[in-house]
Amino acid sequence: MVDRAHKPSAISASSTGPQPQVDISADDSKVTARLPTGDSVEVLLYGATVISWKSNSGQENLWLSQKAVLDGSKAVRGGIPIVFPVFGPPPQNHATSSLPQHGFARSTRWEYLGKSTSESGALSRGGDDSVKLDFGLSQSQLSPESRKAWPYDFSLVYSVTLGKDGLQTMLNVRNEGKESFEFQMLLHTYFAVKNISNVSTSGLAGTSYIDKVLDATEHSSSSPTLSITGETDRVYKSLKQDTTSILQDDKPRLDVVRDNLTDTVVWNPWKEKAKAMGDFAPDEGYMNMVCVEVGSVDGWQKLEGGETFEGGQLVKSHI
Ligand SMILES: O=P(O)(O)OC[C@H]1O[C@@H](O)[C@H](O)[C@@H](O)[C@@H]1O
């Protein structure tokens, strides 16, 4: 059971005043929330994976594979899987070495901690409602294998806030033990796009990146935009701009604003790799997605006993 008391609220929430018209339903596998404006979000308890975020126009903003496994037997291919406590294949000779790629958070069932609603939060200008859904994961909820592989006393609170102006997802990490630990975190967001041929991203210039497709070494680019024209797997480090924008046909489609995080991964598997993934469908799905993943993955965050760290993103959709 995660203690929610340690969690600083990502937006102000209130339970007084007129009852907000937010529709929330929760069952054994997922939590769904819909605002009076029509915006909606669906969060699977497995991995606390956001699997759908629709704007009031009905437009889906996240890409989810048609073959995504949603029964809790495999990390979800699509939506927003949470990467913790290690990004990518774990390095040798590190406390995370025995963990699987991207850690355990995306493949463990989380607990729904409840909701709070607000009429004046950061995502609800002009008196409209927003809703914050909290999910928790702590050491006692891990499988025996994960607990053995990473034997630290931690708790995570993941807050998913839906407002008419966007979706905010914040991860709060707390060291509940006495021994310090190191971790990386990343929100592996699969964004839906109309056609990757006419997609570019901006806000990533003027900084170095590791190109995992080319040679896993450091590169830099001064170009203000990045077009995705083939397999792309870049880790941008210590970004100066807070916002990475996804443009479709030269028009802003989504803005991804980092909060207390410095790094961003841009990933598209392209044709061959997409086809080789058993849970990636349809084969041409790579044309309709791009991952822009905010995180802290360059080096490690260290928490002493009793310390907390919080980081995440605010995503705004232009349609
Ligand atoms: O197949 P997975 O484990 O979900 O990982 C998908 C991709 O995730 C990205 O974040 C990594 O940069 C890629 O290297 C990786 O291939």
Ligand as a Chemical Component Dictionary entry (heavy atoms), coordinates in Angstrom:
data_LIG
# 
_chem_comp.id                   LIG 
_chem_comp.type                 NON-POLYMER 
_chem_comp.pdbx_formal_charge   0 
_chem_comp.three_letter_code    LIG 
# 
loop_
_chem_comp_atom.comp_id 
_chem_comp_atom.atom_id 
_chem_comp_atom.alt_atom_id 
_chem_comp_atom.type_symbol 
_chem_comp_atom.charge 
_chem_comp_atom.model_Cartn_x 
_chem_comp_atom.model_Cartn_y 
_chem_comp_atom.model_Cartn_z 
_chem_comp_atom.pdbx_ordinal 
LIG O1 O1 O 0 10.650 -2.940 -27.069 1  
LIG P1 P1 P 0 10.764 -2.082 -25.846 2  
LIG O2 O2 O 0 11.482 -2.763 -24.706 3  
LIG O3 O3 O 0 9.419  -1.557 -25.417 4  
LIG O4 O4 O 0 11.643 -0.833 -26.228 5  
LIG C1 C1 C 0 11.287 -0.023 -27.294 6  
LIG C2 C2 C 0 12.317 1.088  -27.522 7  
LIG O5 O5 O 0 12.261 1.990  -26.437 8  
LIG C3 C3 C 0 13.037 3.167  -26.641 9  
LIG O6 O6 O 0 12.874 4.007  -25.548 10 
LIG C4 C4 C 0 14.494 2.789  -26.765 11 
LIG O7 O7 O 0 15.280 3.943  -26.998 12 
LIG C5 C5 C 0 14.648 1.790  -27.900 13 
LIG O8 O8 O 0 16.007 1.405  -28.003 14 
LIG C6 C6 C 0 13.742 0.590  -27.695 15 
LIG O9 O9 O 0 13.841 -0.264 -28.804 16 
# 
loop_
_chem_comp_bond.comp_id 
_chem_comp_bond.atom_id_1 
_chem_comp_bond.atom_id_2 
_chem_comp_bond.value_order 
_chem_comp_bond.pdbx_ordinal 
LIG O1 P1 DOUB 1  
LIG P1 O2 SING 2  
LIG P1 O3 SING 3  
LIG P1 O4 SING 4  
LIG O4 C1 SING 5  
LIG C1 C2 SING 6  
LIG C2 O5 SING 7  
LIG C2 C6 SING 8  
LIG O5 C3 SING 9  
LIG C3 O6 SING 10 
LIG C3 C4 SING 11 
LIG C4 O7 SING 12 
LIG C4 C5 SING 13 
LIG C5 O8 SING 14 
LIG C5 C6 SING 15 
LIG C6 O9 SING 16 
# 
